[in-house]
């Protein structure tokens, strides 16, 4: 009998080991931080999204807001006070309760520059969404914990789409206990992050991978895999090779031309995501001669942007003429594309005092992104076009985290960047790029026209009706085009792929908010 019991136990253990599932996700880089409100890139946010959760979230694969850690919300008549009812009985991974005080702690930490639990964090994304910090542009005046499961947000002005803003993946609610224990190192490989989500932080092997484990006490639909591993694989070709070899289960942001290869492999399945993104070339006007509108217009005319989209997007992308994508409301709809005209470019340069051109730099991203699947080749091609009209552009890049920190400090004369939305509203594009703070820091523009653009975007946030907002957004985009503040390049439908047996993966049109707890792996 003892021998039979031992045998059955061994069989049970073997079956348990065989049934354990691991999902390995290949993306272009490892996270820079798991402190989501301090994260400026999708690779960080995607990992953090599995650990921490927002009050409002979006139905998988859509931009439809649904309850997250809040179960309901309502606005006052003037939309200046918002009341959120919270989900009850939820605990953080460290066993502490999720409640109104935890929400207030997180918002205060992000919003108040003097909050003692900010540590060394800058929380730049908070300014992108809410306009600044407390007392300096933030639309959030203060937060009140009314009772254990009720929170009130008091705004400085009316904002009718405030819940969508809280749904941005930056605003995952962290455990106050975990943050207070080490504010400076919270979100780092040493400490990780503690949230309420379907996965628990396990280990971050620097330069290699991040490992998460299933949260068996999760309040929602528990993860269908035991372990979730994120690997950083910078080159799309390398991600595809690892996928073909079976070393990873999901490879995101592949090169568009790889679709033919994927379709021909019976072990792979292509996933084409409907994109709401925008890739663009920006100018920082603190770097002369980019403060001269004639020079910026010359650069716009010197490059065949249609040819770039044709060459590098393999039919999955489309030429951008505005910063709000076609699938989103709030566009002007009649803004013309910058036309390839090298003779005009030379004429404008001569008028600006640069008949022989000038020297500058183009900074390109070190990682592929949905909006720029091949950053370096695209940058090389742009530089070739500019050389034809006398502009010698040296190509430069740096570590992705440093790149994101440096671009808005005026270090980059010209730089490639882009955006996948955090919430489905034109505000998330236009205020992020051209709001009062961004237009100064990201583009170095302090002219009266740029100030007017910033003011109009503030007005659009608080406008009482959709028609007024749409009119303001259209006017902003016309002014951006006329001033050539940045050049919209492309909207892309990103190409991803999965191994056979991977089911339930739905890429998010909002970029990094993927519900990986819904994915199964049958190898």
N, C-alpha and C positions, 0 to 999 in steps of 0.2 A: 504493500500500500504506500509506504514511504517513497519507494522508487517511482511509483505512478504519479504521486503528487509532485515530486521534483521534476519529472518529465513534463507534466502539464504546465508547471510554472515556467520551465524553460521555453516551451512552445508559446506560452502567453507573452513572455518577454520578447521573443523573436518576432511574433506577430505585431506587437506594439512598436518595435523598432522599425519594422517594414512599413507600417502605416504612417509613421511620422513623416510630415511633409516639410520641405524647405523651399521657399521661393527666393530665387536670386535675381535681382533687378540690376541691370547694367545701365548706368547713366553716364553723362559726360564728365562728371567729377564727383568727388565726395563732398559732404556738406562743409561749409565754412563755420557754421554754428548750428546748434539745435535750439537756441533761444530764438524762437520764431520771429518775435517782434524786432529782432536785430538782424534778421536774415534778409539779404538783398538779392538772392538768386534762387531759382527754382530747384536746384539740386539740394539745397539746404531745406527749403520749405517742404519738399516732397517727403523727406525723411521725418521732419518734425511733425508733419500732418498725421503721421501714423501714431504718434505718441501723445500729442496734445490736440484738443478740440476747441472749436470756436462756438460762440453762442448761437450763431446762425450758420447753417451750411447750405449746400446746394445738392439737389437730386443728382445722383451719379450720371455723368455724361451730359448734363444739361446746365443751364444757368438759372434754373428755377429754385428760389430760396425755400428751404424747409427748416424745421426745428433742428437745432443741434443740442447744445447744453442748455439752451432756453427752449421752452415748449411753446411759448406764445409771447407776443409783444403788441403794444398799442401806443399810439401817439396822442398827445394833447391836441386840442383843436388847432393850435398854431404850429404843431410839429416841432416844438422847442423842448418838450419833455417827453421822453420815451420810457415806458415801463415794461420791464421784461420779467416774466415768470420763469423760474429756473427748474430744471429737471431735479427731482428729489431722489435721494438714496444713492447718489453717485459718489464714488470715492476716487481719490487720486491713487496712483500706483504705490505711494508710500503709506496708504491706509488712512490718510487724513480726509476729512469730508470736503466735497465740493459744495459751496454755498455762496450766498451773496457777498460775504466778507472776502471770499477768495477772488470773486470777480472784481470787487472794488480794489483789492490789493494790486491786482494785475494792471488795471486801467491807471491807477495812481502812479504805479511804477513807470509805466510808459509815458504818461502825460506830463508828469511833474519833473522838471530838470533837477530839482533839489531833493527828490526822493532818495532816501539813504540806501534803498535796495536796488538802485539802478546799476551800481558797480561802475565798471568802465564802459558800459554800453551806450551807444549813440541813439539807437532806435530811430534811424532815419526813415524807415518805411512808415512809421507813425505820422511823420510830417507829410509824406506823400498822400496819405489817405485823409488825414484830418486837418491838414493845413499848417501845422506847427505844434508847439507844445503849449502847455497851460500858460496863459497870460501873454502869449506871443503867437497868436494866429490859430490856436487849436479851437475847433468848433465844440469840443467837449469842455464845458466849464467845470463841472464836478459830477461825481457819482455818489449816490446814496444807497446804502444797504438798508432797505425799508424793513424787511424782516429776513428770516433765514433763507427764504427762496424768492425774494422779490428785490429787484434792483431798478433804480431810477437813474437815467442819464439826463442831466440838465445841459442843454446846448446853448451856445452863444447866439444862435440864429436858427431859423426854421430849416430843417433838412428832411425832405420827404422820403429819401431813400437810405436813411441812416442804418436800418437793419442790414441792408446789403453791404454796407461798409464794414460792419462788424463781422461779416462773413468772410472777409479777406483772410487768406491763410496765415498772414502775419500774426493774427490775434488769437492764437491758441492759448488757452488758459493753463498756466503753470501752477504747480503746487507752491503755495506761499512758504511752506516749511522748507522745501528744497531750495528755493531761491534765497531765502534768508540765511540758510546755512553757508552759502558761498556765492554772493552776487556776482563777483568778478569772474569766477570760473564756471558759473552755471551755463550750460550749453556747450561746453568744451569736451574734447575726448576724455578728459579726466573725470568729469562729473556727469556728462550726459544731460538728460532732461527728464522731468517727472510730470506726467499729465494724467488724463482720464481715458485716453484712447485705447484702441483695440490691441496695440502692441506696447510692450515695455522695453525701455532701453536696456541692453545687455552689455555691449562692448563696442568700442570704436578703436580699430587698429589703424593708426595713422598711416596714410599712404596706401591702405589696402582695402578696408571694408568697414561697414557699420553693421552690427548684428542686433536685431530686435527679437524678442520672444512674445508669444501670444499671451495676452492678458486674459486669463481664465475667469476673471471676475468682472469682465467688461459688461457694462449696462446694456449695450446694444447687441447687434449680431456679431457673435464671436468669430475671430479669424479662423479661416479654414485651413491655414497652414500653421505649423508649430513654430517655425523660425522664418524670419524675413531678413535677407541679407542685401545690402546695397553695396555695389562696387562702382568705383570711379574709373571709367575707361575713356580717355579723352577723345580718341579718334573714332569716327563712325565706322570706318573699315574694320577696326579692331573689335568694336562691339559686335558687328555682324559676324566676324570670324569666331568670336567666343560663343555666340548664339548657335552657329552652325556646329560647333564642336560640342555643344551641350554643357558648356561651363556656366552659362547663364540662361535664365528662362524668359526674360523680357529684355529687349534692347530698344531703348527709345531714341528718338531724333537721329534716324539713320539718313544717309545721303539719298536724295530722291531717285537717283539713277539706279539704286540698289533694288528697286522694286521688281525688276525683271528677274534678278537673281533669286530673290525671296520667293517669287511666284513659281519658280522652277524647282524649288526644293520641297519635297513632300513632307519634310519634317518641320517646316516653318510656315507661318501664316502672317501675311502683311496686315497691318492695321493702319489705315489712313485716317487721321484725325481731322475733323473740321476745325480749321484754325480761326481764332479771333485775334491773332497776333499782328504785330507790325515791326518790321526791321527798318532801321533808319541810319543815316549818316548825319552826325551832329557837328556843329561848330561852337567852339568856345571863344567868344569875342574879345576876351582879354588877351588873346594871342593875335597880334597884328600879322597880316593885314585882313584877318577874318572879320574885323569890325566894320569893314567896308562892304556895303551891300552889293556893290558891283563885283567884288571878288567872289562873294558867295554865289551870286547869280552866274558868274563865269564858271565856277566849279560845277554848278547844276547843269549848265549847257555843255560842258566838256565831256561828260560821261554818257555813254549809251546805256541807260538804265534798263531799257527793254531787252537789250542783248544780254545783260547780266542776269536778268530773271530767266530768260530763255536758256542760258548756258548752265545755270547752277540749281535750278529748281525742278528740272525734268518734268514740266507740265503740272506739277503739284502746287506751284505758287502763282501769284498774279501781281502785276505791277501795282504799286500803291501810289495814289495821288493825294490821299488825305491820311491823317493819323488815326482816324476812327475807321475800322474795317467795314466793308460793305454789309456784313450781316448785323451790324449794330446801328441803331438809330442815332441821330445827332450829326449826320454828315451834311455838308453843303450839297454834294452831288454833282456840282458843275465845275469843280476846280480842275483846270487842265494839267496834264502831266508836264514836267520839265522836258523840253524837246532837245534832242541831241543836235548840237549846232556848234562845232569847234571853232568856226570862223567868228561867230558871235562871242564865244568865250575869249578869243584872242582880242577882239575889239574892246570888250569890257575890261580886260586886264590892262590894256594900253590906256584906257580912259582913267583907270584907277592909279596909274603911274607905274605899272609893272609890265612894260611891253615885252620884256624877256622872261616874264614869269617870276617865280620866287621859290624859296625852299620852305618846306613845312613837314609835318609828320601826320601819318594816319595810324591810329591805334586800333588794332583789331582784337577781338576776343580770343582767348586761348582755347576755348571750348566751343563745340557746336551747340547751337540753340535752335528752338523751333523756327524762329524767324530768319536765322542765318545758318543754314545747315553746313556751309563750308566757309567759315569766316576768312581764313588766310587766302585762299584762292580768289575770293571776291575782293578782298583788299588789294591783292596784287593786280587784279584786272582794273580796279578803279585807278590805281597808281599809274598804270600804263596809259590809260586815257588822259590823265592829267599831264603826264610827261609830253604828250602830243601837243599840248598848248603851252608848254614851257614851265609847268609847275612840277618841281621835283619833290615828291612826297616819300619820305623815308618810312618804311613800315616798322611798327613796334608793337610789342605786346608784353604782358607780364602775368603773374599768377592771377587767377580769376578773382579771388577775394580782394587782392590789392587793387586790381583793375576797377572793381566796383567802388572801392573806397576813394580812388584817385580821380575818377572821371569828372566829378562835379567840383573839383578844386582848381580847375583851370590848367591842370597838368597836360591835358590832351588838346592840341589845337583842333584836330578833327578826330572823331572816334565813331566806331560802329557800335550800336547798341539796339535794343529792341524791347518788346513788352508783350507778355501774355497777361490778360486782365486778371485782377484779383476779385472784382465783382462786376456784374454786367451792366455797366452804365458808361456813357461817354465821358463822364467826369473822371473815371479811373484812368483814362488815357490822357485827356487834355489837361486836367489839373496836375497830374503827375509830371507831365513834360513841361507845361507852360504856366503853372500856377505861380503866385507871387514870389514864393521862395525858389522854386525850381528854375524859373526863367533867369534868375540872377546867378544862382550857384552852378547849375548844369550848363547854361549857355552863356553866362557872363554878359547878359544884356540888361542894361539899366536905362535904356532910352524911354522917352515918354510913351512911345507906341508899345513897348514891352510892358510897361507899367499898366497901360490900358488893357492889354490882354489879360494880365493877372487879375485886374479888378473885374473884368467881365466874367472870368471863370468863378470868382467868388460870388458874383451876382447870380450866376447860373445855378449854383448849389442851393441858393435860398429862394429862387424864383417860385412863385405859387402855382405855375401851370407848365405843362409839358411844352406847349407851343413857344412860350418865352424862352425856355431852356434851349430848345432846338435852334431858335433864331440866334441866340448868343453863341452857341457852339459853332454854328455855320460861319458866323462873322469871325470868330477866333481863327478858324482854319483858313479862311480867306486871307486874313492878316499874316498868319504864319507863312502862307505861300508867297504872298507879295514881298515879305521881308526876307524870305529864304532863311529862316532861322535854323531849320534842319531840313533834310531831304528825305521824305518817305520813300523807301525802296521797294519793299515787297510785303505782301501778306502770304503766308504759307500754310498749306495743309500738311502738317508734319507726318513723316513716315516712321512707323514703328514696326516691330515684329515680335512674335512670340514663338516659343517651341510648341510643337504638337503636344497636346495634353494639358496645356495651360488654358484655363477657362475662367470667364468672369471678369477679365480685366477690361475696364472701360476708361480710356484716357479722358482727362477732364478738359473741356474747352477753356477752362480758367487756368490752365497750365499745370500746376503741381498738386492740386487737391484731388488725389487719386485714392479711392477706397480700396486699398489692397487687402483689407480683411475679407473682401468678397471673392478673392481669387483662389482657385484650387489648382493643384499641380498633380497630374497623374502621369508618372514616368514609367 
